[in-house]
């Protein structure tokens, strides 16, 4: 069997999680000393899932973070060009000790698995988010009462608005979304600044944004 065939075969065998969804892998690229693109050995590709809430109705995986604009890709040690890049060092720290939902000065890439029959949690973060449905069907519910149903491949651009997600996948299946949160200014409506509001139903181990 050739290397290409082996890679194809291994990638086709998806590991399944207890919730019935396939596990995910996150691959991070960097450069070698010749300027060629390579996959970083500093970050393992395996997902590190975190159960949120006492009943484990939500699972989070922190896919990546950055903490400044523009992102610094420079070596963390100015005297050693082969040292781990600054952004990878920062993400490694965040992965070991996850912070809040958003980062005001950077970005967050997060996978969220939603269990069935879970009450929607209305909340607002001071971020502009791209939310993509990867598995299942979800409703995006706004505090105005408007609702949109989203299926696999659909995306919602969440502009620091008060919203909630409801898993409506048939047969009580789990659903999954990937979110990219970017720091933003707080919206001002009618002279009132609408800052972050995680509401009263957010799981206790979900932290406010950094």
Backbone as JSON, one array per atom type, in Angstrom:
{
  "sequence": "XXXXXXXXXXXXXXXXXXXXXXXXXXXXXXXXXXXXXXXXXXXXXXXXXXXXXXXXXXXXXXXXXXXXXXXXXXXXXXXXXXXXXXXXXXXXXXXXXXXXXXXXXXXXXXXXXXXXXXXXXXXXXXXXXXXXXXXXXXXXXXXXXXXXXXXXXXXXXXXXXXXXXXXXXXXXXXXXXXXXXXXXXXXXXXXXXXXXXXXXXXXXXXXXXX",
  "N": [[0.85, -1.2, 0.0], [0.6, 2.2, -0.87], [1.92, 5.35, 0.47], [0.08, 7.44, 0.09], [-2.3, 6.02, -0.27], [-2.51, 4.83, 2.23], [-2.85, 7.1, 3.86], [-5.32, 8.0, 2.89], [-6.95, 5.86, 3.59], [-6.75, 5.89, 6.4], [-7.88, 8.38, 6.97], [-10.47, 7.96, 6.29], [-11.57, 6.45, 8.25], [-13.43, 7.38, 10.63], [-13.25, 8.38, 13.97], [-15.66, 7.91, 16.45], [-17.52, 9.86, 18.76], [-18.93, 9.56, 22.12], [-21.41, 10.83, 21.93], [-22.33, 10.26, 19.44], [-21.44, 11.74, 17.3], [-18.87, 12.41, 14.85], [-15.41, 12.53, 15.8], [-13.17, 15.37, 15.75], [-10.33, 16.83, 14.08], [-7.66, 19.11, 14.37], [-5.47, 20.83, 12.42], [-2.41, 22.49, 12.36], [-0.45, 24.77, 10.59], [2.95, 25.71, 9.79], [6.29, 27.04, 9.25], [9.32, 25.64, 7.97], [12.93, 25.98, 8.36], [13.74, 26.48, 5.81], [11.79, 27.94, 4.7], [9.61, 26.57, 3.82], [6.26, 25.3, 3.82], [5.0, 23.5, 6.56], [3.49, 21.02, 8.75], [2.77, 21.88, 12.05], [4.53, 20.59, 14.85], [4.13, 21.28, 17.38], [1.54, 21.42, 18.26], [-0.76, 19.02, 18.97], [-2.96, 17.21, 16.78], [-5.33, 16.18, 17.78], [-8.63, 16.55, 19.13], [-9.53, 18.29, 22.07], [-11.9, 17.85, 24.15], [-14.29, 19.56, 26.17], [-16.59, 19.22, 28.72], [-19.49, 21.08, 29.28], [-21.34, 22.55, 31.83], [-23.4, 21.03, 34.41], [-24.83, 18.79, 33.57], [-23.7, 18.07, 31.21], [-24.68, 18.89, 28.68], [-23.6, 20.36, 26.69], [-20.67, 20.36, 24.7], [-17.42, 21.61, 24.4], [-14.77, 22.43, 22.16], [-11.76, 23.95, 21.93], [-10.58, 25.23, 19.2], [-8.68, 27.07, 18.17], [-6.9, 30.07, 19.09], [-6.27, 33.61, 19.0], [-4.58, 36.6, 20.08], [-4.09, 39.22, 19.36], [-4.28, 41.92, 16.94], [-2.66, 42.91, 13.96], [-2.21, 39.31, 13.73], [0.63, 37.99, 15.35], [3.14, 36.19, 13.89], [5.69, 35.7, 14.44], [8.83, 34.3, 15.67], [8.85, 33.16, 19.07], [11.06, 33.6, 20.58], [13.24, 36.06, 19.99], [15.93, 35.75, 19.45], [16.19, 33.26, 18.49], [15.37, 31.82, 15.66], [14.16, 29.41, 15.17], [12.47, 28.95, 17.23], [9.28, 28.35, 18.84], [6.48, 29.82, 17.22], [4.91, 32.96, 18.16], [2.05, 33.05, 18.2], [1.32, 30.38, 18.37], [2.39, 29.67, 20.81], [0.8, 31.27, 22.49], [-1.76, 30.19, 21.99], [-1.37, 27.58, 22.94], [-1.22, 28.03, 25.68], [-3.83, 28.99, 26.15], [-5.29, 26.72, 25.46], [-4.53, 24.93, 27.44], [-5.61, 26.18, 29.63], [-8.53, 27.18, 29.26], [-10.08, 30.26, 28.39], [-12.51, 32.89, 28.41], [-15.66, 33.18, 26.53], [-15.19, 34.86, 24.31], [-12.46, 36.82, 22.87], [-11.38, 39.96, 23.36], [-9.34, 41.3, 22.03], [-8.61, 39.67, 19.97], [-9.12, 36.52, 18.32], [-11.32, 33.65, 18.34], [-11.59, 30.25, 17.67], [-13.96, 27.86, 17.86], [-15.42, 24.7, 18.48], [-18.67, 23.49, 19.04], [-20.71, 21.16, 20.55], [-24.1, 20.32, 20.69], [-26.46, 19.03, 22.85], [-29.54, 17.03, 22.73], [-32.91, 18.22, 23.45], [-32.38, 20.46, 25.09], [-32.73, 23.45, 26.84], [-32.77, 26.59, 25.17], [-30.11, 28.99, 25.47], [-30.1, 32.25, 26.04], [-27.94, 34.84, 25.05], [-25.33, 37.37, 24.77], [-22.36, 38.38, 23.24], [-19.51, 40.59, 23.04], [-18.61, 40.5, 20.27], [-17.99, 39.75, 16.81], [-19.32, 37.14, 15.11], [-18.83, 34.15, 13.19], [-20.84, 31.56, 12.58], [-21.02, 28.22, 11.81], [-22.93, 25.5, 10.77], [-22.12, 22.19, 11.28], [-23.01, 19.61, 11.8], [-26.22, 18.08, 12.02], [-29.29, 19.88, 12.87], [-30.16, 23.16, 13.7], [-31.85, 25.8, 15.49], [-31.61, 29.27, 15.24], [-32.24, 31.64, 17.52], [-33.47, 34.83, 18.11], [-33.6, 37.68, 20.38], [-35.7, 39.26, 19.67], [-37.64, 37.57, 18.9], [-37.54, 36.53, 16.4], [-36.72, 33.72, 14.32], [-34.5, 31.43, 12.77], [-34.02, 28.49, 10.9], [-31.29, 26.34, 10.71], [-29.24, 24.31, 8.71], [-26.82, 21.71, 7.91], [-23.88, 23.2, 6.74], [-24.93, 25.75, 6.57], [-24.54, 29.21, 7.5], [-24.32, 31.65, 10.08], [-23.99, 35.06, 10.58], [-23.18, 36.58, 13.33], [-23.69, 39.49, 14.85], [-22.81, 40.7, 17.46], [-25.27, 40.39, 18.77], [-28.2, 39.6, 20.78], [-28.87, 36.3, 21.35], [-29.82, 32.8, 20.9], [-29.2, 29.25, 20.75], [-30.86, 26.4, 19.55], [-31.05, 22.97, 19.51], [-32.54, 21.1, 17.09], [-32.39, 18.7, 15.86], [-33.53, 15.8, 14.14], [-34.85, 12.79, 15.71], [-33.67, 13.03, 18.2], [-30.93, 13.56, 17.99], [-27.49, 14.65, 18.42], [-26.09, 17.91, 17.72], [-23.74, 19.96, 15.88], [-21.7, 22.86, 15.81], [-19.33, 25.13, 14.34], [-17.63, 27.9, 15.49], [-16.28, 31.1, 14.77], [-15.08, 33.63, 16.55], [-14.63, 37.05, 16.59], [-13.04, 39.83, 18.04], [-14.92, 42.78, 18.79], [-16.33, 46.15, 18.63], [-18.68, 47.27, 21.08], [-22.12, 47.31, 20.22], [-24.09, 50.28, 19.76], [-27.24, 51.32, 20.47], [-29.99, 53.38, 20.16], [-28.75, 55.18, 21.85], [-27.84, 53.6, 23.87], [-25.35, 51.47, 25.12], [-24.74, 48.21, 24.17], [-23.52, 45.8, 25.86], [-21.64, 42.81, 26.78], [-23.64, 40.02, 27.72], [-24.35, 37.3, 29.44], [-26.61, 36.18, 30.44], [-28.81, 34.24, 32.61], [-28.9, 31.52, 32.45], [-26.68, 30.31, 31.45], [-24.23, 27.73, 31.43], [-22.33, 27.12, 34.41], [-19.55, 26.83, 34.18], [-18.89, 28.17, 31.9], [-17.11, 30.89, 30.92], [-16.97, 34.5, 31.18], [-16.14, 36.75, 28.47], [-12.69, 37.41, 27.63]],
  "CA": [[0.0, 0.0, 0.0], [1.39, 3.43, -0.93], [1.66, 6.29, 1.55], [-1.15, 8.17, -0.21], [-3.42, 5.13, 0.0], [-2.61, 4.67, 3.68], [-3.44, 8.32, 4.4], [-6.73, 8.03, 2.51], [-7.66, 4.86, 4.38], [-6.83, 6.31, 7.79], [-8.77, 9.52, 7.09], [-11.86, 7.53, 6.06], [-12.03, 5.77, 9.45], [-13.71, 8.42, 11.6], [-13.5, 8.0, 15.36], [-16.94, 8.45, 16.9], [-17.63, 10.25, 20.16], [-20.09, 8.95, 22.79], [-22.68, 11.47, 21.53], [-22.7, 9.82, 18.1], [-20.84, 12.6, 16.28], [-17.46, 12.09, 14.61], [-14.41, 13.39, 16.42], [-12.56, 16.3, 14.8], [-8.9, 17.07, 14.22], [-7.25, 20.46, 14.0], [-4.09, 20.81, 11.92], [-1.82, 23.82, 12.36], [0.72, 24.84, 9.72], [4.01, 26.67, 10.1], [7.37, 26.99, 8.25], [10.64, 25.17, 8.38], [13.96, 27.0, 8.19], [13.89, 26.74, 4.38], [10.64, 28.73, 4.26], [8.58, 25.68, 3.28], [5.14, 25.06, 4.71], [4.95, 22.18, 7.2], [2.53, 20.94, 9.85], [3.43, 22.11, 13.33], [4.62, 19.49, 15.8], [3.9, 21.84, 18.71], [0.13, 21.26, 18.61], [-1.31, 17.74, 18.53], [-4.19, 17.46, 16.03], [-6.51, 15.62, 18.43], [-9.52, 17.48, 19.82], [-9.57, 18.21, 23.53], [-13.28, 18.26, 24.43], [-14.59, 20.0, 27.53], [-18.02, 19.19, 29.01], [-19.95, 22.33, 29.87], [-22.56, 22.4, 32.61], [-23.47, 19.85, 35.27], [-25.43, 17.66, 32.88], [-22.96, 17.77, 30.01], [-25.5, 19.09, 27.49], [-22.77, 21.04, 25.69], [-19.25, 20.04, 24.69], [-16.62, 22.62, 23.71], [-13.38, 22.18, 21.79], [-11.13, 25.21, 21.56], [-9.78, 24.9, 18.03], [-7.53, 27.97, 18.08], [-7.11, 31.43, 19.58], [-5.23, 34.62, 18.82], [-4.81, 37.64, 21.08], [-3.76, 40.56, 18.88], [-4.46, 42.21, 15.52], [-2.68, 41.63, 13.25], [-1.62, 38.2, 14.48], [2.08, 37.88, 15.25], [3.62, 34.84, 13.56], [7.14, 35.72, 14.65], [9.34, 33.38, 16.7], [8.65, 33.65, 20.43], [12.38, 34.03, 21.03], [13.82, 36.84, 18.9], [17.29, 35.3, 19.2], [16.14, 31.88, 17.97], [14.35, 31.78, 14.6], [13.5, 28.11, 15.17], [11.59, 28.84, 18.41], [7.85, 28.25, 18.55], [5.88, 31.12, 16.92], [4.18, 33.59, 19.26], [0.62, 32.71, 18.25], [1.19, 28.99, 18.82], [2.65, 29.7, 22.25], [-0.4, 31.84, 23.12], [-2.85, 29.22, 21.9], [-1.07, 26.45, 23.83], [-1.61, 28.45, 27.02], [-5.29, 29.04, 26.21], [-5.79, 25.36, 25.39], [-4.3, 24.33, 28.75], [-6.48, 26.86, 30.59], [-9.46, 27.95, 28.42], [-10.61, 31.49, 28.95], [-13.92, 33.16, 28.2], [-16.25, 32.88, 25.22], [-14.53, 35.64, 23.27], [-11.24, 37.54, 23.22], [-11.65, 41.3, 22.82], [-8.24, 41.77, 21.19], [-8.21, 38.62, 19.04], [-10.12, 35.64, 17.73], [-11.51, 32.32, 18.93], [-12.23, 29.22, 16.85], [-14.48, 26.91, 18.84], [-16.43, 23.73, 18.1], [-19.65, 23.28, 20.11], [-21.69, 20.1, 20.36], [-25.34, 20.62, 21.41], [-27.28, 17.86, 23.13], [-30.98, 17.18, 22.45], [-33.84, 18.61, 24.52], [-31.74, 21.42, 25.98], [-33.34, 24.77, 26.73], [-31.88, 27.59, 24.58], [-29.49, 29.92, 26.41], [-29.99, 33.56, 25.41], [-26.71, 35.52, 25.47], [-24.7, 38.29, 23.82], [-20.94, 38.67, 23.47], [-19.04, 41.74, 22.27], [-17.82, 39.89, 19.2], [-18.64, 39.43, 15.55], [-19.11, 35.69, 15.01], [-19.26, 33.34, 12.07], [-21.25, 30.27, 13.1], [-21.3, 27.3, 10.72], [-23.47, 24.2, 11.19], [-21.37, 21.07, 10.74], [-23.81, 18.39, 11.94], [-27.55, 18.26, 12.59], [-30.14, 21.04, 12.57], [-30.34, 24.06, 14.85], [-32.57, 27.06, 15.33], [-31.0, 30.49, 15.79], [-33.35, 32.39, 18.09], [-33.09, 36.18, 18.52], [-34.45, 38.17, 21.47], [-36.89, 39.88, 19.09], [-38.58, 36.5, 18.59], [-37.26, 35.96, 15.08], [-36.05, 32.42, 14.36], [-34.1, 30.83, 11.51], [-33.56, 27.11, 11.01], [-30.02, 26.18, 10.01], [-28.82, 22.94, 8.45], [-25.39, 21.54, 7.63], [-23.32, 24.11, 5.74], [-25.46, 27.1, 6.74], [-23.72, 30.07, 8.34], [-24.94, 32.84, 10.65], [-23.06, 36.12, 10.97], [-23.75, 37.08, 14.58], [-23.05, 40.8, 15.04], [-22.96, 41.14, 18.85], [-26.7, 40.45, 19.08], [-28.68, 38.67, 21.81], [-29.35, 35.14, 20.6], [-29.71, 31.48, 21.52], [-29.19, 28.13, 19.82], [-31.68, 25.26, 19.96], [-30.84, 21.78, 18.7], [-33.81, 20.5, 16.66], [-32.02, 17.56, 15.02], [-34.49, 14.7, 14.28], [-34.52, 11.57, 16.47], [-32.9, 13.39, 19.39], [-29.5, 13.51, 17.72], [-26.68, 15.81, 18.77], [-25.75, 18.83, 16.63], [-22.42, 20.58, 16.05], [-21.37, 24.07, 15.08], [-18.01, 25.72, 14.52], [-17.73, 29.35, 15.59], [-15.09, 31.94, 14.79], [-15.44, 34.87, 17.21], [-13.64, 38.11, 16.45], [-13.33, 40.96, 18.92], [-15.61, 43.9, 18.13], [-16.85, 47.19, 19.5], [-20.05, 47.03, 21.52], [-23.09, 48.11, 19.46], [-24.81, 51.34, 20.47], [-28.58, 51.42, 19.89], [-30.82, 54.31, 20.92], [-27.94, 55.82, 22.88], [-27.48, 52.62, 24.9], [-24.32, 50.52, 24.73], [-25.16, 46.83, 24.43], [-22.34, 45.02, 26.18], [-21.8, 41.36, 26.93], [-24.68, 39.58, 28.66], [-24.45, 35.84, 29.35], [-27.89, 35.73, 30.95], [-28.85, 33.51, 33.88], [-28.97, 30.07, 32.21], [-25.42, 29.83, 30.9], [-23.53, 26.81, 32.35], [-21.46, 27.84, 35.35], [-18.15, 26.81, 33.79], [-18.66, 29.04, 30.75], [-16.59, 32.14, 31.47], [-17.15, 35.74, 30.42], [-15.07, 36.99, 27.52], [-11.46, 38.03, 28.13]],
  "C": [[0.88, 1.25, 0.0], [1.05, 4.33, 0.24], [0.36, 7.04, 1.34], [-2.37, 7.32, 0.1], [-3.62, 4.93, 1.49], [-3.25, 5.89, 4.33], [-4.92, 8.4, 4.11], [-7.52, 7.06, 3.37], [-7.82, 5.31, 5.83], [-7.81, 7.47, 7.96], [-10.22, 9.12, 6.93], [-12.43, 6.83, 7.28], [-12.23, 6.8, 10.55], [-13.93, 7.82, 12.98], [-14.78, 8.67, 15.81], [-16.89, 8.76, 18.39], [-18.84, 9.58, 20.8], [-21.43, 9.57, 22.39], [-23.11, 11.12, 20.11], [-22.16, 10.67, 16.97], [-19.39, 12.2, 16.06], [-16.54, 13.05, 15.35], [-13.82, 14.3, 15.34], [-11.06, 16.4, 15.08], [-8.59, 18.47, 13.71], [-5.76, 20.43, 13.64], [-3.57, 22.24, 11.79], [-0.56, 23.81, 11.5], [1.72, 25.87, 10.23], [5.06, 26.59, 9.0], [8.6, 26.33, 8.84], [11.68, 26.25, 8.06], [14.26, 27.31, 6.72], [12.73, 27.57, 3.84], [9.52, 27.9, 3.67], [7.48, 25.47, 4.32], [5.18, 23.64, 5.24], [3.86, 22.21, 8.25], [3.28, 21.04, 11.17], [3.4, 20.86, 14.19], [4.36, 19.98, 17.23], [2.47, 21.63, 19.2], [-0.37, 19.92, 18.08], [-2.65, 17.98, 17.84], [-5.47, 17.01, 16.75], [-7.31, 16.67, 19.18], [-9.48, 17.22, 21.32], [-10.92, 18.75, 23.98], [-13.46, 18.57, 25.91], [-16.11, 19.98, 27.73], [-18.41, 20.47, 29.75], [-21.27, 22.1, 30.6], [-22.57, 21.09, 33.38], [-23.96, 18.61, 34.54], [-24.74, 17.31, 31.56], [-23.75, 17.9, 28.73], [-24.75, 19.78, 26.37], [-21.33, 20.54, 25.83], [-18.52, 21.09, 23.87], [-15.26, 22.03, 23.33], [-12.81, 23.48, 21.27], [-10.14, 24.94, 20.43], [-8.56, 25.78, 17.83], [-7.91, 29.31, 18.69], [-5.97, 32.33, 19.11], [-5.58, 35.77, 19.76], [-4.35, 39.03, 20.66], [-4.07, 40.66, 17.39], [-3.34, 43.15, 15.07], [-1.98, 40.55, 14.07], [-0.11, 38.17, 14.26], [2.46, 36.42, 15.01], [5.12, 34.72, 13.78], [7.56, 34.69, 15.69], [9.15, 33.98, 18.09], [9.95, 34.13, 21.06], [13.07, 34.75, 19.86], [15.23, 36.38, 18.53], [17.36, 33.89, 18.61], [15.02, 31.76, 16.95], [13.59, 30.45, 14.57], [12.57, 27.93, 16.37], [10.13, 28.85, 17.99], [7.26, 29.63, 18.29], [5.0, 31.64, 18.06], [2.72, 33.14, 19.35], [0.41, 31.27, 18.72], [1.44, 28.88, 20.31], [1.4, 30.19, 23.0], [-1.54, 30.83, 23.12], [-2.61, 28.04, 22.84], [-1.46, 26.78, 25.27], [-3.12, 28.47, 27.18], [-5.89, 27.63, 26.21], [-5.64, 24.66, 26.74], [-5.22, 24.92, 29.81], [-7.44, 27.75, 29.83], [-10.02, 29.17, 29.14], [-12.1, 31.64, 28.67], [-14.39, 32.88, 26.79], [-15.51, 33.59, 24.1], [-13.25, 36.27, 23.79], [-11.34, 38.91, 22.55], [-10.58, 41.77, 21.84], [-7.84, 40.76, 20.12], [-9.38, 37.81, 18.51], [-10.18, 34.31, 18.49], [-12.17, 31.43, 17.88], [-12.66, 28.12, 17.8], [-15.53, 25.99, 18.19], [-17.36, 23.53, 19.3], [-20.61, 22.17, 19.7], [-22.89, 20.37, 21.27], [-26.13, 19.34, 21.61], [-28.75, 18.11, 22.8], [-31.75, 17.63, 23.69], [-33.19, 19.53, 25.56], [-32.35, 22.8, 25.76], [-32.34, 25.76, 26.13], [-31.36, 28.56, 25.63], [-29.27, 31.26, 25.71], [-28.75, 34.27, 25.96], [-26.22, 36.46, 24.38], [-23.24, 38.47, 24.23], [-20.54, 39.86, 22.6], [-18.05, 41.24, 21.22], [-18.67, 39.82, 17.93], [-18.29, 37.98, 15.25], [-19.57, 35.14, 13.68], [-19.57, 31.95, 12.62], [-21.71, 29.36, 11.98], [-21.82, 25.97, 11.29], [-22.69, 23.09, 10.49], [-22.17, 19.77, 10.77], [-25.17, 18.75, 12.51], [-28.26, 19.51, 12.12], [-30.34, 21.86, 13.83], [-31.21, 25.25, 14.48], [-31.75, 28.17, 15.97], [-32.15, 31.39, 16.22], [-32.84, 33.75, 18.57], [-34.05, 36.7, 19.59], [-35.67, 38.92, 20.97], [-37.99, 38.86, 18.82], [-38.38, 35.9, 17.22], [-36.44, 34.68, 15.21], [-35.68, 32.0, 12.93], [-33.61, 29.42, 11.77], [-32.33, 26.93, 10.13], [-29.65, 24.71, 9.9], [-27.34, 22.91, 8.1], [-24.94, 22.45, 6.49], [-23.84, 25.53, 5.84], [-24.58, 27.9, 7.7], [-24.54, 31.26, 8.84], [-23.84, 33.82, 11.02], [-23.7, 36.84, 12.16], [-23.01, 38.36, 14.98], [-23.35, 41.36, 16.43], [-24.43, 41.32, 19.23], [-27.06, 39.39, 20.11], [-29.37, 37.5, 21.12], [-29.21, 33.86, 21.41], [-29.74, 30.43, 20.43], [-30.02, 26.98, 20.39], [-31.46, 24.11, 18.99], [-32.19, 21.14, 18.37], [-33.53, 19.33, 15.71], [-33.03, 16.43, 15.22], [-33.93, 13.54, 15.12], [-33.57, 11.83, 17.64], [-31.39, 13.23, 19.18], [-28.8, 14.76, 18.23], [-26.42, 16.64, 17.51], [-24.39, 19.47, 16.93], [-22.31, 21.84, 15.21], [-19.91, 24.42, 15.31], [-18.19, 27.24, 14.49], [-16.35, 29.98, 15.49], [-15.55, 33.29, 15.35], [-14.31, 35.87, 17.06], [-14.03, 39.28, 17.35], [-13.95, 42.12, 18.17], [-15.91, 44.99, 19.14], [-18.27, 46.8, 19.92], [-21.0, 47.88, 20.69], [-23.76, 49.15, 20.35], [-26.14, 51.54, 19.75], [-29.43, 52.35, 20.77], [-30.06, 54.97, 22.06], [-27.48, 54.88, 23.98], [-26.42, 51.67, 24.36], [-24.73, 49.11, 25.14], [-23.92, 45.96, 24.62], [-22.64, 43.55, 26.33], [-22.83, 41.04, 28.0], [-24.84, 38.07, 28.49], [-25.74, 35.3, 29.95], [-27.75, 34.96, 32.26], [-28.8, 32.0, 33.69], [-27.69, 29.49, 31.65], [-24.76, 28.87, 31.91], [-22.47, 27.53, 33.16], [-20.0, 27.86, 34.91], [-17.88, 27.48, 32.45], [-18.3, 30.42, 31.26], [-16.94, 33.34, 30.58], [-15.95, 35.96, 29.52], [-13.89, 37.68, 28.17], [-11.36, 39.48, 27.64]]
}
